[in-house]
Each structure stands twice: as C-alpha cells, then as structure tokens.
Amino acid sequence: MLLNAFDALLILGVSVPSVVMASRITIPRLRTLSILLSSFFVMHGLYHLLGVLSQTYGIEVLDFLSDGLLEPFSYLLLLIFGIYLYRFGA
C-alpha cells in the first residue's frame, strides 16, 4: 500500500510539468507525442491512487475502476504512444 501511494505521488508529480510542456509545444507531431505521454502519466498515476484508496478503504468500485479500467487504458495510451513514435517520430 505504501509503495502504491509513493508511486501515485511520484507519477502524478511528474505528470504536471509534462502536461504544461505539452500545452506549450507548437510543433504538431511533437505536441501529439507529448500529449500522449503526459496522458499516460496522468492515467497511470490515477491508477495507483485509486489502488491505494481501494486498499485503504476497501471500496470495491475503486478496485474495479483501478484494475478494470484505468490500468488497461493507461497501457493502451502507452502502446499508442509507441506506435505513433515508431511511425512519425524522427
């Protein structure tokens, strides 16, 4: 539980500057890459945060949201980021 809380704090802390940077980039392909990566950070941080809350309070809905929706969605965003980087990066 403590490790999940630390992960949530760390990942959500990293996501704030990446969202700000993504909003300021003007090059379209680089902006898309930054938005995809920062979206992954936000979703994965929320996954860890909801995991901590579900373990702490024992709320089944939060466990479903964490493991059933946010985790696969965050990995899907990471996969889309990798495909976009492969196809349009550099």
Residue frames relative to the residue before (quaternion, step in Angstrom):
aa qw qx qy qz dx dy dz
M 1.0000 0.0000 0.0000 0.0000 0.00 0.00 0.00
L 0.6713 0.4955 -0.3019 0.4612 3.58 0.90 -0.87
L 0.6370 0.5213 -0.3277 0.4638 3.57 1.05 -0.73
N 0.6357 0.5163 -0.3253 0.4727 3.59 1.01 -0.77
A 0.6418 0.5153 -0.3222 0.4677 3.59 1.00 -0.79
F 0.6509 0.5008 -0.3100 0.4790 3.58 0.98 -0.82
D 0.6399 0.5220 -0.3179 0.4658 3.59 0.99 -0.83
A 0.6522 0.5158 -0.3142 0.4581 3.58 0.93 -0.90
L 0.6687 0.5005 -0.2966 0.4629 3.56 0.91 -0.92
L 0.6778 0.4978 -0.2864 0.4591 3.56 0.91 -0.91
I 0.7048 0.4640 -0.2760 0.4602 3.60 0.80 -0.99
L 0.6701 0.4712 -0.3105 0.4821 3.61 0.93 -0.79
G 0.6123 0.5420 -0.3434 0.4618 3.58 1.14 -0.57
V 0.6606 0.4838 -0.2960 0.4919 3.57 1.06 -0.73
S 0.6443 0.5586 -0.3341 0.4016 3.58 1.03 -0.72
V 0.5925 0.5941 -0.3782 0.3911 3.62 1.04 -0.60
P 0.7097 0.4137 -0.2966 0.4871 3.68 0.71 -0.85
S 0.6425 0.5240 -0.3487 0.4370 3.60 1.02 -0.65
V 0.6248 0.5114 -0.3437 0.4796 3.62 1.07 -0.62
V 0.6453 0.5116 -0.3180 0.4697 3.58 0.98 -0.81
M 0.6653 0.4921 -0.3049 0.4713 3.59 0.92 -0.85
A 0.6486 0.5228 -0.3212 0.4504 3.60 0.96 -0.82
S 0.6676 0.5016 -0.3142 0.4517 3.58 1.02 -0.68
R 0.7096 0.4588 -0.2600 0.4674 3.61 1.17 -0.45
I 0.5512 0.6134 -0.4045 0.3953 3.61 1.20 -0.22
T 0.2642 -0.8000 0.5243 0.1236 3.57 -0.88 0.95
I 0.5854 0.5582 -0.3823 0.4467 3.62 1.17 -0.38
P 0.4825 -0.7369 0.3811 0.2807 3.63 -0.48 1.20
R 0.7010 0.4603 -0.2965 0.4569 3.64 0.78 -0.89
L 0.6609 0.4936 -0.3017 0.4781 3.56 0.99 -0.81
R 0.6195 0.5354 -0.3324 0.4681 3.56 1.10 -0.71
T 0.6490 0.5122 -0.3168 0.4649 3.59 0.96 -0.85
L 0.6422 0.5124 -0.3189 0.4726 3.58 0.96 -0.83
S 0.6751 0.4947 -0.2970 0.4598 3.58 0.90 -0.89
I 0.6447 0.5087 -0.3248 0.4691 3.59 1.00 -0.77
L 0.6501 0.5106 -0.3229 0.4609 3.60 0.94 -0.81
L 0.6880 0.4771 -0.2913 0.4627 3.58 0.88 -0.90
S 0.6793 0.4669 -0.3071 0.4756 3.60 0.91 -0.80
S 0.6012 0.5356 -0.3617 0.4699 3.62 1.12 -0.54
F 0.6172 0.5265 -0.3401 0.4756 3.56 1.06 -0.72
F 0.6445 0.5251 -0.3256 0.4504 3.59 0.92 -0.88
V 0.6710 0.4951 -0.3044 0.4605 3.58 0.87 -0.93
M 0.6876 0.4834 -0.2941 0.4550 3.60 0.81 -0.97
H 0.6858 0.4775 -0.2954 0.4630 3.58 0.91 -0.84
G 0.6218 0.5230 -0.3356 0.4767 3.57 1.11 -0.63
L 0.6472 0.4998 -0.3121 0.4838 3.58 1.02 -0.78
Y 0.5869 0.5680 -0.3591 0.4517 3.57 1.12 -0.68
H 0.6921 0.4617 -0.2769 0.4807 3.58 0.87 -0.93
L 0.6441 0.5273 -0.3259 0.4483 3.59 0.98 -0.80
L 0.6787 0.4624 -0.2940 0.4891 3.60 0.91 -0.85
G 0.5929 0.5588 -0.3597 0.4547 3.59 1.13 -0.56
V 0.6524 0.4964 -0.3072 0.4833 3.56 1.00 -0.84
L 0.6766 0.4965 -0.2999 0.4535 3.58 0.87 -0.91
S 0.6632 0.4893 -0.3180 0.4686 3.61 1.00 -0.74
Q 0.6537 0.4913 -0.3214 0.4775 3.61 1.05 -0.65
T 0.6728 0.5109 -0.2985 0.4440 3.56 1.00 -0.81
Y 0.8144 0.2707 -0.1159 0.5001 3.56 0.77 -1.04
G 0.4105 -0.7517 0.4411 0.2681 3.60 1.24 -0.14
I 0.3748 0.7220 -0.4936 0.3075 3.58 1.10 0.64
E 0.4010 -0.7619 0.4635 0.2095 3.57 -0.53 1.21
V 0.6080 0.5659 -0.3608 0.4241 3.59 1.05 -0.68
L 0.6529 0.5064 -0.3136 0.4679 3.58 0.98 -0.80
D 0.6179 0.5336 -0.3359 0.4697 3.57 1.08 -0.68
F 0.6511 0.4982 -0.3111 0.4807 3.58 1.00 -0.82
L 0.6582 0.5018 -0.3141 0.4650 3.59 0.92 -0.87
S 0.6700 0.5115 -0.2951 0.4499 3.54 0.97 -0.88
D 0.8005 0.3205 -0.1589 0.4809 3.57 0.57 -1.18
G 0.7332 0.4620 -0.2442 0.4351 3.58 1.00 -0.77
L 0.8018 0.2758 -0.1384 0.5118 3.57 1.03 -0.69
L 0.7590 0.4206 -0.2455 0.4322 3.58 0.59 -1.09
E 0.6448 0.5249 -0.3416 0.4381 3.60 0.94 -0.76
P 0.7014 0.4283 -0.3051 0.4812 3.66 0.73 -0.85
F 0.6403 0.5269 -0.3354 0.4470 3.59 1.02 -0.74
S 0.6552 0.4982 -0.3273 0.4641 3.61 0.96 -0.74
Y 0.6642 0.4809 -0.3139 0.4787 3.59 1.00 -0.73
L 0.5963 0.5427 -0.3565 0.4720 3.57 1.15 -0.57
L 0.6375 0.5145 -0.3222 0.4744 3.59 1.00 -0.77
L 0.6507 0.5063 -0.3150 0.4701 3.58 1.00 -0.78
L 0.6381 0.5139 -0.3182 0.4770 3.58 1.04 -0.75
I 0.6487 0.5004 -0.3137 0.4800 3.59 0.96 -0.82
F 0.6115 0.5398 -0.3387 0.4690 3.58 1.05 -0.74
G 0.6808 0.4916 -0.2902 0.4589 3.59 0.88 -0.93
I 0.6525 0.4986 -0.3150 0.4759 3.59 0.97 -0.80
Y 0.6601 0.4974 -0.3096 0.4701 3.58 0.93 -0.86
L 0.6469 0.5065 -0.3205 0.4714 3.59 0.97 -0.78
Y 0.6471 0.5214 -0.3173 0.4570 3.59 0.99 -0.81
R 0.7388 0.4395 -0.2328 0.4548 3.56 0.88 -0.97
F 0.8382 0.2167 -0.0740 0.4949 3.59 0.82 -0.93
G 0.5489 0.6253 -0.4053 0.3787 3.61 1.18 -0.16
A 0.8505 0.0745 -0.0910 0.5127 3.50 -1.25 0.62
